[in-house]
Amino acid sequence: MKFYKGVDISSLLEMEDNGFCLYAEDGRECEALELCKYYGVNSIRLRIWNDPASVPEARGYCDLEHTVRFAKRIKAQGLHFLLDFHYSDWWADPGKQTKPKAWEHLDKDALVQAVYDYTKQVLERLRSEGCLPDMVQIGNEIRSGMLFPDGEVPNYVQLAKLVNAGIQAARDVDSNIQVMVHLDQGGKYYYLREWYDAMFEAGLQEFDVIGISFYAFWHGTFTDLKNSMEALADRYKLPVIVVETAHPWRSSDDGFITADQEKIAGFPAGIEEQKTVMRLLMNIVASVSNEMGCGVYYWEPLVLPLECQGSWGRNMGMLSLDSKALPGFAEFRFERSDLCADEIVKIYHPNDIMVAKGIEVVMPKSVEVLRYDGVRDEYGVRWDEVSTKECGTFEIKGYVDVLEQETHMIIQVLEELPKYVNLVRNSDFSKGESEWMVIKKQDYIQTKINQEEEYLQVSSNQNFDFYLCQDVQILEKGRYVLSVLYRGTNTTDVKVRLYGEQVAGDTKVRVEKNIYPTDDDWMQYEITDIELNVGCFTVGIEMKTPPIMGKIKGFALYKKE
C-alpha cells in the first residue's frame, strides 16, 4: 500500500461560501486542492452526513450533493479520495453516535438494512458522477459503537451487523474500494485490541485498513502511538493509518486546547512545533515494521478564525491569519526514503523540585529522549554543582555527553517545606470508598481501589456518568486550596472536572477546574484562593464521558497560611 499524506478538508465548501480565499507563498490567490498537491498531499478525506439539513448547526453541508460537488474536484486533481460515513445527520464520535432522524424508529433488522441501502445509494451516485471513492470508512470513531442505542458497545453482535452492512454495500458497488474501520485512542492498544477482538468474535467481516485517531493531547504519548501501531499490525495483519491528527500553531484563549493540554501533548503550541510534530508523526508511521504504517491525515488544516469554524479555526489549522500555508504543510512532502528514525526530537527535562534549605539534592543520573521513530531512550547526564545553602529558585544545567546537548532542572529552595492540614477524609482510599459518596448513573460502571498505590479507578466500556464527592466541614473562614491527582485516558467529548461547592443561605460558591487526562503520568489539578465561610463545603470529581479509564488520588483541601 502506498503512503498516504492526507488532509480532511470537509469544511472547505462552507468556508468558500463564507468568502474564504487561499494564497500561495508569493501572494497569488490559489485553489485549495492545487495548494495541497503542491505541498505533497496525495489524499483528501471528506465526511458525509445523512441529512444535515435536519440539524440547524450543520447548515446543510456535508450532505450528498455537497459531497458530489467536492468529490469531482478531488478526482479532477488526480488525488486519492477517502469518504468517511458518519451515519448521522451531524457529528459522530466516541461521545455521540446519534441515529439519523429518518432512522429513529427503525427496529434492529431494518436499521441494518438502512445502513446497507444508504451506503450503496451514496456510492452508486458517486460512481455515476465519475467520482467514486478509493477508500471508505464505515463509521467514524466507533469504539463506543454506532447508531445508539442499537449498536452501542457492549452489544458487539448488533454492532458487527451494522458495520458488516456498510462493508458489504461497498464491496457490492465496487470490490476495488478499500474499506477502513476507524477508532479513536490510537495510542492505547489495549482499548483497540479489546474492541477488535470482540468484534471479530461477534462476526465482523474482513476489511482492508485499520484507521486510528491520534491527538497527542488526548490519546497518549508518541511512544504509545508507535507501540500501538506495531502491535495492531502484528496482531491483525492489516495496514494502519493515522486518519486524524492535529497540533496547534499558536496558543489562543478562545482556541481549541488549553495550556494544560499542550503540556500533555509534549510540545507547546507554535508554528515550528507544529512542523516538528508533523515530521515526527510521518516518521513514526513510516517506521512501523514491514511498511504496515501507511499514512497520516491532518484534520481540517484549511481553517481560519471564521464564525463557521468555531474554536478549532482559532489555532488548530495550518494557515496563517493571512491564509498562507504554515511551514508544517511542507511535511506532507515526506517520503519513506526520508525516514530519520534515529535522530533526536526532544529531551525530556526532569521535573522541578522543592527542597528545604540545607537538604542535599540527589540529581537524576539520566534523562529520557524521544527519537523520530517514537522510541524513547535514556542517556546519562552530568550536572553542575547544586547548593541548597541559600533560599531561592535556581536553574541547574546538565550535559548529555552522547548527544552533545544540554538539559536543565529547576530547584526551589525554601526555609522549610510548607505544612498544611488536609481536611479531606480518607483521601488515600485506604478505607476503600468510606467517607465518599459514589454515584454511578449506569450499572455497568466499574470502580476498584488500588491500596498499594492509593487510588480509586473508574472505568467503563460504554458512555457513562460518574460522581465522587465528600462533605467537608469548614471551621474557619478564609482562603483555601483544593487539589487532586488524576491519571487516565482521554478522547473526544471527555468531560472530567474537579469541583467544590458551598451553599450558605442564598449564597452559593462553586469552583471548578477542567481535568485533561493523560495516562503518561499523574498530574495535579489545583484550585487556589477559594473564599469559604464556616460551614459545609462539598468537594469532588464529576465525569461525563465516552468509554475511558480514570484514576483518582491525593484529594486535598487545606487553608492557606
C-alpha positions as CSV (number, residue, x, y, z in Angstrom):
1,M,0.0,0.0,0.0
2,K,1.2,3.5,-0.8
3,F,2.0,6.1,1.9
4,Y,-1.0,8.4,2.2
5,K,-0.3,12.0,3.1
6,G,-3.8,13.3,3.6
7,V,-6.0,16.1,4.8
8,D,-9.6,16.2,5.9
9,I,-10.9,19.4,4.5
10,S,-14.6,18.7,4.7
11,S,-15.4,22.3,5.8
12,L,-13.8,23.9,2.7
13,L,-17.0,24.3,0.7
14,E,-18.7,26.1,3.6
15,M,-15.7,28.3,4.1
16,E,-15.6,29.2,0.4
17,D,-19.2,30.1,0.6
18,N,-18.3,32.4,3.5
19,G,-15.7,34.2,1.4
20,F,-12.6,32.1,2.2
21,C,-9.6,32.7,-0.1
22,L,-6.3,30.9,-0.1
23,Y,-2.9,32.4,-1.1
24,A,0.4,30.9,-2.3
25,E,3.6,32.0,-0.7
26,D,4.1,34.7,-3.4
27,G,0.7,36.2,-2.6
28,R,-1.2,34.7,-5.6
29,E,-4.7,33.5,-4.9
30,C,-4.6,29.7,-5.1
31,E,-7.2,26.9,-5.4
32,A,-7.2,24.8,-2.3
33,L,-6.5,21.4,-3.9
34,E,-3.8,22.8,-6.1
35,L,-2.1,24.1,-2.9
36,C,-2.4,20.8,-1.2
37,K,-0.9,19.0,-4.2
38,Y,2.0,21.5,-4.3
39,Y,2.9,20.6,-0.7
40,G,2.8,16.8,-1.3
41,V,-0.8,15.9,-0.2
42,N,-1.9,12.9,-2.2
43,S,-5.3,12.1,-0.5
44,I,-8.4,14.0,0.6
45,R,-10.8,12.8,3.2
46,L,-14.4,14.0,3.3
47,R,-17.1,13.3,5.9
48,I,-20.7,12.7,4.8
49,W,-23.8,13.2,7.0
50,N,-27.1,11.7,6.1
51,D,-29.4,14.7,6.3
52,P,-27.6,17.7,7.8
53,A,-30.5,19.9,6.7
54,S,-32.4,18.5,9.7
55,V,-29.8,19.9,12.1
56,P,-29.6,23.7,12.1
57,E,-26.0,23.7,13.4
58,A,-24.8,21.7,10.3
59,R,-26.1,24.4,8.0
60,G,-26.8,21.7,5.3
61,Y,-23.2,21.0,4.5
62,C,-21.5,17.6,4.2
63,D,-24.6,16.1,2.6
64,L,-24.6,14.0,-0.6
65,E,-24.9,16.9,-3.0
66,H,-22.0,18.8,-1.5
67,T,-20.0,15.6,-1.4
68,V,-20.6,15.0,-5.1
69,R,-19.6,18.6,-5.9
70,F,-16.4,18.3,-3.9
71,A,-15.5,14.8,-5.0
72,K,-15.5,15.9,-8.6
73,R,-12.8,18.5,-7.7
74,I,-10.7,15.8,-5.9
75,K,-10.8,13.4,-8.9
76,A,-10.1,16.2,-11.4
77,Q,-6.8,16.8,-9.5
78,G,-5.9,13.1,-9.6
79,L,-6.0,12.8,-5.8
80,H,-6.9,9.7,-3.8
81,F,-10.4,10.1,-2.2
82,L,-11.4,8.7,1.2
83,L,-15.0,9.0,2.2
84,D,-16.0,8.9,5.9
85,F,-19.5,7.7,6.6
86,H,-20.7,9.1,9.9
87,Y,-24.2,7.5,9.7
88,S,-25.7,10.5,11.4
89,D,-27.2,13.8,10.5
90,W,-24.3,15.6,12.2
91,W,-21.2,14.7,14.2
92,A,-20.5,11.1,15.2
93,D,-17.6,10.4,17.6
94,P,-17.0,8.4,20.8
95,G,-19.3,10.6,22.8
96,K,-22.2,10.7,20.4
97,Q,-23.4,8.3,17.7
98,T,-26.8,9.6,17.0
99,K,-29.2,7.9,14.6
100,P,-30.3,10.0,11.6
101,K,-33.7,11.4,12.1
102,A,-35.1,9.2,9.3
103,W,-33.9,6.1,11.0
104,E,-35.0,6.9,14.6
105,H,-37.9,4.5,14.7
106,L,-36.4,1.5,12.8
107,D,-36.1,-1.8,14.5
108,K,-32.7,-3.6,14.6
109,D,-33.1,-5.5,11.4
110,A,-34.4,-2.5,9.5
111,L,-31.5,-0.4,10.8
112,V,-29.0,-2.9,9.4
113,Q,-30.8,-2.8,6.0
114,A,-30.8,1.1,6.1
115,V,-27.0,1.1,6.6
116,Y,-26.6,-1.2,3.6
117,D,-29.1,0.7,1.4
118,Y,-27.8,4.2,2.3
119,T,-24.1,3.2,1.8
120,K,-24.9,1.6,-1.6
121,Q,-27.0,4.6,-2.7
122,V,-24.3,7.1,-1.9
123,L,-21.6,5.1,-3.6
124,E,-23.7,4.4,-6.7
125,R,-24.4,8.1,-7.0
126,L,-20.7,9.0,-6.8
127,R,-19.9,6.3,-9.3
128,S,-22.5,7.7,-11.7
129,E,-20.9,11.1,-11.4
130,G,-17.4,9.7,-12.1
131,C,-16.0,10.4,-8.6
132,L,-16.2,7.0,-6.7
133,P,-14.1,7.0,-3.5
134,D,-10.9,4.9,-3.5
135,M,-11.4,4.1,0.2
136,V,-14.4,4.4,2.6
137,Q,-14.8,4.4,6.4
138,I,-17.7,2.5,7.8
139,G,-18.5,4.8,10.7
140,N,-16.4,7.5,12.5
141,E,-14.5,6.7,15.7
142,I,-16.8,3.8,16.5
143,R,-15.0,2.4,19.6
144,S,-18.2,3.1,21.7
145,G,-20.4,1.8,18.9
146,M,-22.6,3.5,16.3
147,L,-26.3,4.3,15.8
148,F,-27.0,4.4,19.5
149,P,-28.6,2.6,21.3
150,D,-28.9,-0.4,18.9
151,G,-25.2,-0.5,18.0
152,E,-23.8,0.6,21.3
153,V,-21.0,-1.4,22.9
154,P,-21.0,-3.9,24.5
155,N,-23.7,-5.2,22.0
156,Y,-20.9,-6.2,19.7
157,V,-23.2,-8.7,17.8
158,Q,-25.5,-5.9,16.6
159,L,-22.6,-3.5,16.1
160,A,-20.9,-6.1,13.8
161,K,-24.1,-6.5,11.8
162,L,-24.3,-2.7,11.2
163,V,-20.6,-2.4,10.2
164,N,-20.9,-5.5,8.0
165,A,-23.8,-3.9,6.2
166,G,-21.6,-1.0,5.3
167,I,-18.7,-3.2,4.3
168,Q,-20.9,-5.4,2.1
169,A,-22.5,-2.4,0.4
170,A,-19.1,-1.1,-0.5
171,R,-18.0,-4.5,-1.8
172,D,-21.2,-4.8,-3.9
173,V,-20.7,-1.4,-5.6
174,D,-17.0,-2.0,-6.4
175,S,-14.8,-4.7,-5.0
176,N,-11.8,-2.4,-5.6
177,I,-12.9,0.1,-2.9
178,Q,-10.8,-0.3,0.2
179,V,-12.7,-0.4,3.5
180,M,-11.4,1.2,6.7
181,V,-12.7,0.7,10.2
182,H,-11.8,3.7,12.3
183,L,-11.5,4.0,16.1
184,D,-10.2,6.7,18.5
185,Q,-7.5,6.1,21.1
186,G,-4.7,5.5,18.6
187,G,-2.1,5.4,21.4
188,K,-4.0,3.0,23.6
189,Y,-3.5,-0.5,22.2
190,Y,-5.4,-2.3,25.0
191,Y,-8.6,-0.4,24.1
192,L,-8.2,-1.2,20.4
193,R,-7.3,-4.9,20.9
194,E,-10.3,-5.3,23.2
195,W,-12.6,-3.8,20.5
196,Y,-11.3,-5.6,17.5
197,D,-11.1,-9.0,19.3
198,A,-14.7,-8.6,20.5
199,M,-15.9,-7.5,17.0
200,F,-14.2,-10.4,15.2
201,E,-15.6,-12.8,17.7
202,A,-19.1,-11.2,17.0
203,G,-18.7,-11.9,13.3
204,L,-17.1,-8.7,11.9
205,Q,-16.3,-9.2,8.2
206,E,-12.8,-8.8,6.8
207,F,-11.8,-5.3,5.9
208,D,-8.7,-3.7,4.5
209,V,-7.3,-0.9,6.7
210,I,-7.3,0.0,10.4
211,G,-7.8,3.7,10.9
212,I,-7.0,5.4,14.2
213,S,-7.2,8.9,15.5
214,F,-4.2,10.2,17.4
215,Y,-4.3,13.6,19.1
216,A,-1.3,13.7,21.5
217,F,-3.4,15.9,23.9
218,W,-5.9,13.1,24.2
219,H,-4.7,9.7,23.1
220,G,-1.3,9.0,24.7
221,T,2.3,9.8,24.0
222,F,4.1,9.5,20.7
223,T,5.8,6.4,22.0
224,D,2.3,5.0,22.8
225,L,1.4,5.6,19.2
226,K,4.4,3.8,17.9
227,N,3.9,0.7,20.2
228,S,0.1,0.6,19.4
229,M,0.7,0.7,15.6
230,E,3.3,-2.1,15.8
231,A,1.0,-4.2,17.9
232,L,-2.1,-3.7,15.7
233,A,-0.2,-4.5,12.5
234,D,1.3,-7.6,14.1
235,R,-1.9,-9.0,15.6
236,Y,-4.4,-8.3,12.8
237,K,-2.0,-8.3,9.8
238,L,-3.6,-5.1,8.4
239,P,-2.0,-1.8,7.5
240,V,-2.6,1.1,9.9
241,I,-3.3,4.7,9.1
242,V,-3.4,7.7,11.4
243,V,-6.5,9.1,9.8
244,E,-7.0,12.1,12.2
245,T,-4.3,14.2,14.0
246,A,-3.5,17.9,14.6
247,H,-1.4,20.2,16.6
248,P,-1.9,24.0,17.4
249,W,0.2,26.6,15.6
250,R,-0.4,29.2,18.4
251,S,-1.9,29.5,21.8
252,S,-5.3,31.1,21.9
253,D,-7.6,31.9,24.8
254,D,-10.6,31.0,22.6
255,G,-8.9,28.2,20.7
256,F,-9.4,24.5,20.9
257,I,-6.9,23.3,23.5
258,T,-5.5,24.7,26.8
259,A,-2.0,25.2,28.2
260,D,-2.6,22.0,30.3
261,Q,-3.3,20.0,27.1
262,E,-0.2,21.5,25.4
263,K,1.9,20.0,28.2
264,I,0.2,16.7,27.8
265,A,0.9,16.7,24.1
266,G,4.6,17.0,24.8
267,F,5.1,20.1,22.6
268,P,3.8,23.6,23.1
269,A,1.7,25.4,20.6
270,G,3.8,27.1,17.9
271,I,4.5,27.3,14.2
272,E,7.8,25.4,14.4
273,E,6.3,23.0,17.0
274,Q,3.5,22.1,14.6
275,K,6.1,21.4,11.9
276,T,8.1,19.2,14.3
277,V,5.0,17.2,15.3
278,M,4.1,16.6,11.7
279,R,7.6,15.4,10.9
280,L,7.5,13.2,14.0
281,L,4.2,11.7,13.0
282,M,5.3,10.9,9.5
283,N,8.4,9.2,10.8
284,I,6.6,7.2,13.4
285,V,4.1,5.9,10.9
286,A,6.7,5.2,8.2
287,S,8.9,3.3,10.7
288,V,6.3,0.7,11.6
289,S,7.6,-2.8,10.7
290,N,7.1,-4.2,7.2
291,E,5.8,-0.8,5.9
292,M,2.5,-1.5,7.7
293,G,2.2,2.1,8.7
294,C,0.6,3.7,5.7
295,G,-0.3,7.3,6.2
296,V,-1.1,10.4,8.2
297,Y,-4.2,12.6,7.7
298,Y,-4.4,16.1,9.3
299,W,-7.9,17.0,10.4
300,E,-9.1,20.3,9.0
301,P,-5.8,22.2,8.2
302,L,-7.6,24.7,5.9
303,V,-9.4,26.7,8.6
304,L,-9.2,30.3,9.8
305,P,-10.9,32.1,12.7
306,L,-14.2,32.4,10.8
307,E,-17.5,32.2,12.6
308,C,-18.4,28.9,10.9
309,Q,-15.2,27.2,12.2
310,G,-15.7,27.6,16.0
311,S,-12.8,27.3,18.3
312,W,-10.8,24.8,16.1
313,G,-10.2,27.5,13.5
314,R,-8.6,29.8,16.0
315,N,-5.3,27.8,16.2
316,M,-5.6,24.2,15.0
317,G,-5.3,24.7,11.3
318,M,-2.2,25.0,9.1
319,L,-2.8,28.5,7.7
320,S,-1.5,31.9,8.9
321,L,-4.1,34.6,9.6
322,D,-3.5,35.9,6.0
323,S,-4.4,32.5,4.6
324,K,-0.9,31.3,3.7
325,A,0.3,27.8,4.3
326,L,2.4,27.5,7.5
327,P,5.7,25.7,7.5
328,G,4.2,22.4,8.7
329,F,2.5,22.0,5.4
330,A,5.8,21.2,3.8
331,E,6.0,17.9,5.9
332,F,3.4,16.4,3.5
333,R,6.3,16.1,1.1
334,F,7.6,13.3,3.3
335,E,8.5,10.1,1.5
336,R,9.5,6.8,3.2
337,S,13.1,7.4,2.0
338,D,13.1,10.5,4.2
339,L,12.9,8.4,7.4
340,C,15.2,9.6,10.1
341,A,14.4,7.1,12.8
342,D,17.5,7.6,15.0
343,E,17.5,11.4,15.1
344,I,16.5,13.0,18.4
345,V,13.3,15.1,18.6
346,K,13.5,16.3,22.2
347,I,14.9,15.8,25.6
348,Y,12.5,15.2,28.5
349,H,13.8,17.6,31.1
350,P,13.4,16.4,34.8
351,N,10.5,17.8,36.8
352,D,11.1,20.8,39.0
353,I,11.5,20.1,42.7
354,M,11.1,21.9,46.0
355,V,13.5,21.3,48.9
356,A,14.2,22.7,52.3
357,K,17.3,24.8,52.9
358,G,20.4,22.7,53.7
359,I,18.9,19.4,52.4
360,E,21.1,17.5,49.9
361,V,19.5,17.0,46.5
362,V,20.1,13.8,44.6
363,M,20.1,14.6,40.9
364,P,18.8,12.1,38.3
365,K,21.5,10.1,36.7
366,S,19.9,10.1,33.3
367,V,17.3,11.8,31.1
368,E,14.9,10.3,28.5
369,V,15.0,11.4,24.9
370,L,12.5,10.9,22.1
371,R,13.6,9.7,18.7
372,Y,11.8,10.4,15.4
373,D,10.6,6.8,15.2
374,G,8.7,7.3,18.5
375,V,11.2,5.3,20.6
376,R,12.3,6.6,24.0
377,D,16.0,6.2,25.0
378,E,17.9,7.1,28.2
379,Y,21.2,8.8,28.3
380,G,23.5,9.7,31.2
381,V,23.7,13.3,32.3
382,R,26.4,15.3,34.2
383,W,25.0,18.1,36.4
384,D,26.5,21.4,37.5
385,E,27.1,21.7,41.2
386,V,24.0,22.0,43.3
387,S,23.8,24.0,46.5
388,T,20.9,24.4,48.9
389,K,22.7,26.8,51.3
390,E,20.7,29.8,50.2
391,C,16.9,30.1,49.6
392,G,15.8,30.9,46.0
393,T,14.9,29.4,42.7
394,F,17.8,28.0,40.7
395,E,18.1,26.5,37.2
396,I,20.7,23.7,37.2
397,K,22.3,22.8,33.9
398,G,23.1,19.3,32.9
399,Y,25.1,17.9,30.0
400,V,24.1,14.9,27.9
401,D,27.6,14.0,26.6
402,V,26.5,11.4,24.0
403,L,24.2,13.9,22.3
404,E,26.4,17.0,23.0
405,Q,23.2,18.7,24.3
406,E,22.1,20.4,27.5
407,T,19.3,19.7,29.8
408,H,18.1,21.6,32.9
409,M,16.2,21.3,36.1
410,I,14.5,23.9,38.4
411,I,15.2,23.7,42.1
412,Q,13.3,25.9,44.6
413,V,15.0,26.1,48.0
414,L,12.8,27.2,50.9
415,E,13.5,27.8,54.6
416,E,11.1,24.9,55.3
417,L,8.6,23.0,53.3
418,P,5.0,24.2,53.6
419,K,2.8,22.4,56.1
420,Y,-0.9,22.1,56.0
421,V,-3.7,20.0,57.5
422,N,-5.7,18.1,54.8
423,L,-9.4,18.4,55.6
424,V,-10.4,15.6,53.2
425,R,-11.0,12.3,54.9
426,N,-9.8,9.0,53.5
427,S,-8.0,11.0,50.8
428,D,-5.8,7.9,50.0
429,F,-8.7,5.5,49.8
430,S,-7.0,3.3,52.4
431,K,-10.5,2.7,53.8
432,G,-12.0,1.9,50.4
433,E,-14.9,4.2,49.4
434,S,-15.6,5.0,53.1
435,E,-16.3,8.8,53.6
436,W,-17.1,9.2,49.9
437,M,-20.4,9.4,48.1
438,V,-20.1,7.4,44.9
439,I,-22.8,7.9,42.3
440,K,-22.8,5.6,39.3
441,K,-25.5,6.7,36.8
442,Q,-25.2,3.4,35.0
443,D,-24.9,-0.1,36.4
444,Y,-22.0,-1.1,34.1
445,I,-19.5,1.4,35.6
446,Q,-16.7,-0.4,37.3
447,T,-14.8,1.0,40.3
448,K,-11.9,-0.5,42.3
449,I,-9.4,0.6,44.9
450,N,-5.7,0.1,44.5
451,Q,-4.5,0.0,48.1
452,E,-0.8,-0.2,47.2
453,E,-0.8,2.9,45.0
454,E,-3.6,4.6,46.9
455,Y,-6.1,5.4,44.1
456,L,-9.7,4.9,43.1
457,Q,-10.1,3.6,39.5
458,V,-13.2,4.2,37.4
459,S,-13.8,2.6,34.0
460,S,-16.5,1.6,31.5
461,N,-16.7,0.3,28.0
462,Q,-19.8,2.4,27.4
463,N,-20.6,6.1,27.7
464,F,-21.1,6.9,31.4
465,D,-21.7,9.5,34.1
466,F,-19.9,9.2,37.5
467,Y,-19.7,11.4,40.5
468,L,-17.4,11.2,43.6
469,C,-17.9,13.7,46.4
470,Q,-17.4,14.3,50.1
471,D,-18.8,16.9,52.5
472,V,-16.0,18.7,54.4
473,Q,-16.7,20.9,57.5
474,I,-15.0,24.3,57.3
475,L,-14.4,25.5,60.8
476,E,-12.5,28.8,60.0
477,K,-13.4,31.4,57.4
478,G,-10.6,32.1,55.0
479,R,-8.9,31.2,51.7
480,Y,-8.5,27.6,50.8
481,V,-6.8,25.4,48.2
482,L,-8.4,22.3,46.6
483,S,-6.4,19.8,44.6
484,V,-6.4,16.3,43.3
485,L,-4.1,13.9,41.4
486,Y,-5.6,12.4,38.3
487,R,-4.4,10.0,35.7
488,G,-6.3,8.3,32.9
489,T,-7.2,8.0,29.2
490,N,-8.9,10.7,27.1
491,T,-10.7,11.2,23.8
492,T,-13.3,13.4,22.1
493,D,-16.1,14.7,24.3
494,V,-14.5,13.6,27.6
495,K,-15.6,15.9,30.5
496,V,-13.9,15.5,33.8
497,R,-14.0,18.2,36.4
498,L,-12.6,18.8,39.9
499,Y,-15.1,20.9,41.8
500,G,-16.0,22.4,45.1
501,E,-19.4,23.9,46.2
502,Q,-20.6,25.7,49.3
503,V,-24.2,26.8,49.9
504,A,-24.9,29.2,52.8
505,G,-28.4,30.7,52.8
506,D,-28.9,32.4,49.5
507,T,-25.1,32.5,48.8
508,K,-23.5,29.8,46.6
509,V,-19.8,29.3,46.0
510,R,-19.0,27.0,43.1
511,V,-15.4,26.5,41.8
512,E,-14.3,24.0,39.2
513,K,-11.3,23.1,37.1
514,N,-11.3,21.0,33.9
515,I,-9.2,17.9,34.0
516,Y,-7.5,17.0,30.8
517,P,-6.5,13.4,31.4
518,T,-3.2,11.8,30.4
519,D,-2.1,8.2,31.2
520,D,1.6,9.1,30.8
521,D,1.8,10.2,34.4
522,W,-0.1,11.6,37.4
523,M,-1.0,15.3,37.0
524,Q,-2.0,17.6,39.8
525,Y,-5.0,19.9,39.3
526,E,-5.4,22.7,41.8
527,I,-7.9,25.5,42.5
528,T,-6.4,28.2,44.7
529,D,-7.8,31.2,46.6
530,I,-11.3,29.8,47.3
531,E,-13.0,32.1,49.7
532,L,-15.0,30.0,52.2
533,N,-17.2,30.6,55.2
534,V,-17.7,28.4,58.2
535,G,-20.0,25.5,57.2
536,C,-20.1,22.6,54.7
537,F,-18.0,22.5,51.6
538,T,-18.6,19.7,49.1
539,V,-15.5,18.6,47.1
540,G,-15.5,16.0,44.3
541,I,-14.9,14.8,40.8
542,E,-17.6,14.8,38.0
543,M,-17.2,12.6,34.9
544,K,-19.5,12.6,31.8
545,T,-17.6,10.8,29.2
546,P,-17.3,8.2,26.4
547,P,-15.5,4.9,27.4
548,I,-12.3,5.8,29.2
549,M,-10.4,4.8,32.4
550,G,-9.7,7.3,35.2
551,K,-7.6,7.1,38.4
552,I,-8.1,9.5,41.3
553,K,-5.9,10.0,44.3
554,G,-4.4,12.6,46.6
555,F,-7.5,14.7,47.2
556,A,-6.6,17.7,49.4
557,L,-8.3,20.7,50.9
558,Y,-6.3,23.0,53.1
559,K,-6.3,26.5,54.4
560,K,-3.7,28.9,53.1
561,E,-1.3,30.5,55.6
